[in-house]
Amino acid sequence: MKTVSGREFEVTCICAEWCDLCTQYRPGFFELAARFPQARFAWLDTEDDADRVGDLEIENFPTIVVRRGAQTLFCGPQPPSHDLLKRLLEELLRER
């Protein structure tokens, strides 16, 4: 797991190391961390980090999970668009 430190929110991307799409998506995911300093960004691999993924059903990659403390604000697969993730985070983090 790779993490960028942050504060109140946690944005997790769940992917697989063997997935070419995930490998291409990863750098831009962490570039978004600079735009959202109030959030900690984490990358979980479905196999290497299976204990942290837990019982979460992964239907497709990337799967994004956004939490504020114990509250899950979003959980589900998302098209691999950094602009789409940016808009989602702007909406979710504005609603606090």
C-alpha positions, 0 to 999 in steps of 0.5 A: 500500500502506498499512502500520501499523508493528509487529514480529515478524509481518506481517498482510497483507490483499489486496483490490481498490480497486474492491471495495465489500466490501474498502472496507468491510472496510479500516477494521476491519482497521486497527483490529485493528492496535492489538490486535496491536502485535507485528504490522505490518498491511499492505493490498495492492491486487491491481492497484496493488501487483501487484509485491508480491502476486507470483504469489500466486493470489487466489481471493476477497477478502479474502485474508489472509496472516500471516507470521513472518519468512519463514514463512507461518502462514496464506494464503487467503481469509477471510470479511470478519469482523473477529471471525474475523480476530481469533480467527485472529490470537490463535491464530497469534500464541499458537503462537510 
